[in-house]
Amino acid sequence: MACVKLVAQVKLMPEAGQAAALSATLRAVNEAANWVSGVVFERGVPREYELRKHTYAELKTRGLGAQAAQHVIKKTRDAYTTLKANIRAGNLGKPGSRRRVKAESKPIAFRPGAAQPYDDRCLSWRYDVQTVSIWTVAGRLKGVRFTCAPDALRMLREHRKGETDLVERDGVFYLVAVCDLPEPDPYEPDGFVGVDLGIVNIATTSTGYRAAGRGLNRYRARQLELRRKLRAKGTKSAKRLLKKRSRKEARHAANVNHIVSKTIVTTAERTGRGIAFEDLTGIRDRVRLRKDQRTSLHSWSFRRLAAFVEYKAKRAGVPLVYVDPAYTSRQCSRCGHIDRKNRVGQAAFACRACGFLSHADDNASHNIARKGETVWTAGRESRVPATP
């Protein structure tokens, strides 16, 4: 059976001495990772096995355990693999662009509190008393307490598999564990729920659900103005507040996306339908906007919302397809007529052929739902018996 990979995050509650050991460990492994990164940059070592020959002995002399040294080498090599993949995909711009040149001209650097992977040989769990035993540069720490939500604890107990990352955020330590949950086979859908994504309305479905983006957009505007004022002030307290609030907006947006995605998936599951999403890959490169509109576009977290819906749909066995978004906002969902003039405003749709009137996002969601059925029918396996 296929599995859905999810992560469970727990918060560590170490004592003062344990916290100092964890902090020293992260500083040591990431300092070592920066040294390994320099070796990779200078030598261009192509494979992890070759990289071990050049770095393993030195990492051991720095006080790292055998497994910690192996994980430092692997995470450094993986970082360069990811960088090369991003360059090939054009995510860092065209050849010669400032961002790409900056990424290629120096070694990858790891923050002092960057995540360090652990396996079961250097990290063990006691779920009954909610403690862990973890390797550090100061020796093995036993009985380090952790706390998490009941659902996360149950998922850890039943489905944890693979590596776990230790990470420090604003002086607080977390363990982020990978869990493999069984993925049920998707059912045969009775139609599709079309989902139209936008900035004014985060998501509009063909079932009538509309998640307005007004509140989130106002929140982001307030946060942007607050950051501007704090940067202009430039005092130590202002910088401290900026750091404290650095991830608050991201957490708020993620919470909104979780609420919207759960509503979409539960509606599809309850009605026995699938979910059809627009494939918006590369939209930021295709769309040309005025300077004052670019912030709204680039803070639009449509990909994260789609990812949330995707993993929730897999866990529930709900079929999900991606469709071509071309003309979904210009085509009449009643008669099929396509005309740029059909979209008479941001929220208004009026068909020039049949006179059909609708909210523009509602109309688009019905077009997406219809495309979803077409994609599903074209992609599913043939049920015609084989010729004898």
C-alpha positions in Angstrom: 0.0 0.0 0.0 1.2 3.5 -0.9 2.0 5.9 2.0 1.5 9.6 2.6 4.6 11.2 4.2 3.7 13.7 6.9 5.8 15.4 9.6 5.0 15.5 13.3 6.6 18.4 15.2 7.2 18.2 19.0 8.6 20.9 21.2 11.5 19.9 23.5 11.5 21.2 27.1 15.1 20.6 28.1 16.6 21.7 31.4 19.2 24.4 31.4 22.2 22.1 31.0 20.4 20.0 28.4 19.5 23.2 26.4 23.2 24.3 26.4 24.3 20.9 25.1 21.7 20.9 22.3 22.6 24.5 21.3 26.3 23.6 21.3 25.6 20.5 19.2 23.7 22.4 16.5 26.5 25.0 16.4 29.1 22.3 16.1 27.4 20.3 13.4 26.5 23.3 11.3 30.0 24.8 11.6 31.2 21.4 10.4 28.7 21.5 7.6 30.0 24.9 6.5 33.5 23.4 6.4 32.2 20.4 4.3 30.4 22.9 2.0 33.7 24.7 1.4 35.3 21.4 0.4 32.4 20.6 -2.0 32.7 24.1 -3.5 36.4 23.9 -4.0 36.7 20.3 -5.2 33.4 19.9 -6.9 33.1 16.4 -5.3 30.3 14.7 -7.4 29.3 11.9 -5.0 28.6 11.4 -1.3 31.0 8.4 -1.2 33.8 10.5 -2.6 33.0 13.3 -0.2 33.4 11.0 2.8 37.0 10.3 1.8 37.8 14.0 2.0 35.9 14.9 5.1 35.0 12.0 7.4 38.3 11.9 9.3 38.3 15.6 9.9 34.8 15.6 11.2 35.7 12.9 13.7 38.6 15.0 15.0 36.1 17.8 15.5 34.3 15.7 18.1 31.4 14.5 16.0 30.1 10.9 16.4 30.2 8.5 13.5 26.5 8.9 12.7 26.5 12.6 13.2 29.5 12.9 10.8 27.7 10.8 8.2 24.5 13.0 8.5 26.6 16.2 8.2 28.1 14.9 4.9 24.7 13.8 3.6 22.8 17.0 4.4 25.6 19.1 2.8 25.6 17.0 -0.4 21.8 17.1 -0.5 21.9 20.9 -0.2 24.1 21.1 -3.3 21.8 18.6 -5.2 18.8 20.8 -4.4 20.8 23.9 -5.5 21.6 22.3 -8.9 18.0 21.2 -9.3 16.8 24.7 -8.7 19.3 26.1 -11.2 18.2 23.6 -13.9 14.5 24.4 -13.2 15.2 28.1 -13.6 14.1 28.9 -10.0 17.1 31.2 -9.5 16.7 33.1 -12.7 18.3 33.0 -16.1 22.1 32.6 -16.6 23.9 35.8 -15.5 21.0 37.0 -13.3 22.1 38.6 -10.0 20.3 35.9 -7.9 21.8 33.0 -9.8 25.3 34.4 -9.9 25.2 35.0 -6.1 24.1 31.4 -5.5 26.8 29.9 -7.8 29.7 32.2 -6.6 30.0 31.0 -3.0 29.6 27.9 -0.9 26.3 27.1 0.6 26.1 28.4 4.2 24.2 26.8 7.1 22.8 28.8 10.0 23.9 28.0 13.5 20.4 26.7 14.3 19.8 24.9 11.0 18.2 21.5 11.2 20.4 18.4 11.9 19.0 15.0 10.9 19.1 12.1 13.4 18.3 8.4 13.0 17.3 5.7 15.5 20.9 5.1 16.4 21.4 8.5 17.9 17.8 9.4 18.9 15.3 7.2 20.7 11.8 7.9 21.9 9.8 7.0 25.0 6.2 7.8 24.1 4.7 6.7 27.4 6.5 9.3 29.5 7.1 11.7 26.5 10.9 11.9 26.7 13.7 11.3 24.2 17.3 10.2 24.4 19.5 12.2 22.0 23.2 12.4 21.0 25.0 15.7 21.7 28.6 16.8 21.6 28.4 16.7 25.4 27.4 13.0 25.4 24.0 11.3 25.3 21.2 13.2 26.9 18.5 11.0 28.5 15.1 11.9 29.7 14.7 15.1 27.6 11.0 16.0 27.9 8.8 16.9 24.9 5.3 18.1 24.4 3.0 17.9 21.4 -0.7 17.6 20.4 -2.4 14.3 21.1 -2.9 13.6 17.4 0.8 14.2 16.8 1.7 11.8 19.6 -0.5 9.1 18.2 0.9 9.6 14.7 4.5 9.4 16.1 3.7 6.2 18.0 2.0 4.4 15.1 3.7 5.7 12.0 7.1 7.3 12.7 9.6 6.1 10.2 12.9 7.4 8.9 14.9 10.5 10.1 14.1 13.1 12.6 15.4 16.7 12.4 16.5 18.7 15.4 16.0 22.4 14.8 16.2 25.6 16.9 13.9 28.5 16.4 14.2 31.7 18.5 15.9 29.7 21.3 13.3 26.9 21.3 14.2 23.4 20.2 11.9 21.2 18.1 12.1 17.6 16.8 10.5 17.2 13.3 9.8 13.5 12.6 8.8 11.9 9.3 5.7 9.6 9.5 4.4 7.2 6.8 0.7 7.0 6.9 -1.1 4.4 4.8 -2.8 5.9 1.7 -6.2 4.4 0.8 -7.0 3.8 -2.8 -8.9 6.7 -4.3 -12.6 6.0 -5.0 -14.4 6.4 -8.3 -15.7 10.0 -8.1 -19.2 11.0 -8.9 -18.2 14.3 -10.5 -15.6 16.8 -9.4 -15.4 19.9 -7.1 -13.7 22.6 -9.1 -11.5 25.0 -7.1 -10.8 28.5 -8.5 -7.8 30.1 -6.7 -7.4 33.9 -6.4 -6.2 36.8 -4.3 -9.4 38.6 -3.7 -11.0 35.2 -2.9 -8.5 32.6 -1.7 -10.6 29.7 -3.1 -14.0 29.4 -4.7 -15.5 26.0 -5.3 -18.2 24.8 -7.6 -20.2 23.7 -4.6 -20.8 27.3 -3.5 -18.0 27.6 -0.9 -16.0 30.8 -1.1 -13.0 31.6 1.2 -12.7 35.4 1.1 -9.2 36.7 1.1 -10.1 40.2 2.5 -9.1 39.4 6.0 -5.8 37.7 5.1 -4.9 40.5 2.7 -5.6 43.2 5.3 -3.5 41.3 7.8 -0.6 41.1 5.4 -0.9 44.8 4.6 -0.7 45.6 8.3 2.3 43.3 8.8 4.1 44.9 5.8 3.5 48.4 7.2 4.6 47.4 10.7 7.9 45.9 9.3 8.5 49.0 7.3 8.2 51.2 10.4 10.3 48.9 12.5 13.1 48.9 9.9 13.0 52.6 9.6 13.3 53.0 13.4 16.4 50.8 13.5 16.7 50.5 17.3 17.7 47.4 19.1 14.2 46.9 20.5 12.8 47.4 16.9 15.2 44.7 15.5 14.3 42.4 18.4 10.6 42.8 17.6 11.2 42.2 13.9 12.9 38.9 14.7 10.1 37.9 17.1 7.5 38.6 14.5 9.4 37.1 11.6 7.4 34.0 11.2 4.0 35.2 12.6 2.6 36.1 9.2 3.6 32.7 7.7 2.0 30.9 10.6 -1.2 32.9 10.2 -1.4 32.2 6.4 -0.7 28.5 7.0 -3.5 28.3 9.5 -5.9 29.9 7.0 -4.8 27.5 4.3 -5.4 24.5 6.7 -8.9 25.7 7.4 -9.7 26.2 3.7 -8.1 22.9 2.5 -9.9 20.9 5.2 -13.3 22.4 4.1 -12.6 21.6 0.4 -11.5 18.0 1.1 -14.3 17.2 3.6 -16.9 18.5 1.1 -15.5 16.3 -1.7 -15.4 13.3 0.6 -18.9 13.8 1.9 -20.4 14.1 -1.6 -18.3 11.4 -3.2 -16.6 13.7 -5.6 -13.0 14.4 -6.7 -11.2 17.7 -6.6 -10.0 19.6 -9.6 -7.3 22.3 -9.2 -5.8 24.7 -11.7 -2.2 24.0 -12.6 -0.7 27.4 -11.8 3.0 26.4 -12.2 5.1 29.4 -13.4 2.3 31.9 -13.0 4.6 34.4 -11.3 6.8 34.4 -14.4 3.9 34.7 -16.9 1.9 37.5 -15.2 3.0 41.1 -15.6 1.8 43.5 -13.0 2.3 47.1 -11.8 4.9 47.5 -9.1 2.3 48.2 -6.4 0.5 44.9 -7.3 3.6 42.6 -7.1 3.6 42.2 -3.4 0.1 40.7 -3.5 1.1 38.3 -6.2 4.3 37.1 -4.6 2.7 36.7 -1.2 -0.1 34.6 -2.7 0.4 31.1 -1.2 -1.6 29.1 -3.8 1.0 26.4 -4.0 0.9 25.8 -0.3 -2.9 25.6 -0.3 -2.7 23.1 -3.1 -0.2 21.1 -1.2 -2.4 21.0 1.9 -5.4 19.9 -0.2 -3.2 17.3 -1.9 -2.0 15.5 1.2 -5.4 15.7 3.0 -7.0 14.3 -0.1 -4.6 11.4 -0.2 -5.2 10.6 3.4 -9.0 10.5 2.7 -8.8 8.6 -0.6 -10.2 11.6 -2.5 -9.2 11.7 -6.2 -7.4 15.0 -7.2 -6.4 16.2 -10.6 -4.8 19.3 -12.0 -6.2 21.0 -15.1 -5.1 23.6 -17.6 -6.3 27.0 -16.3 -6.5 28.5 -19.9 -9.8 30.4 -20.5 -11.5 29.2 -17.3 -12.3 32.8 -16.4 -13.4 33.7 -19.9 -15.5 30.7 -20.8 -19.2 30.6 -20.1 -19.9 27.5 -17.9 -23.4 27.3 -19.3 -23.0 27.5 -23.1 -19.2 27.2 -23.5 -18.7 30.5 -25.3 -15.2 32.0 -24.8 -14.7 35.7 -25.1 -12.4 38.1 -23.2 -15.3 40.5 -22.9 -17.3 38.0 -20.9 -15.3 39.0 -17.9 -16.8 42.4 -17.3 -15.1 43.0 -13.9 -13.1 41.4 -11.2 -16.2 39.7 -9.7 -18.7 39.9 -12.6 -19.2 37.5 -15.5 -21.7 38.1 -18.3 -21.8 35.8 -21.3 -21.9 37.7 -24.6 -23.6 34.8 -26.3 -26.3 33.5 -24.0 -26.6 36.3 -21.4 -25.7 34.1 -18.5 -24.8 36.2 -15.4 -22.7 34.9 -12.5 -19.9 35.7 -10.1 -16.7 35.3 -12.1 -15.1 33.0 -9.6 -18.2 30.7 -9.4 -18.3 30.5 -13.2 -14.6 29.6 -13.3 -14.9 26.9 -10.7 -17.6 25.2 -12.7 -15.3 25.3 -15.8 -12.5 23.8 -13.7 -14.9 21.0 -12.4 -15.8 20.1 -16.0 -12.2 20.0 -17.0 -11.4 17.8 -14.0 -14.0 15.2 -15.2 -12.3 15.3 -18.7 -8.8 14.8 -17.2 -10.0 12.0 -14.9 -11.8 10.2 -17.8 -8.8 10.4 -20.1 -6.3 9.3 -17.4 -8.0 6.4 -15.7 -7.4 2.8 -16.6 -9.6 1.2 -19.3 -12.2 -1.1 -17.9 -12.8 -2.9 -21.3 -12.0 -6.6 -20.9 -8.8 -7.7 -22.6 -9.2 -9.3 -26.1 -8.8 -13.1 -25.7 
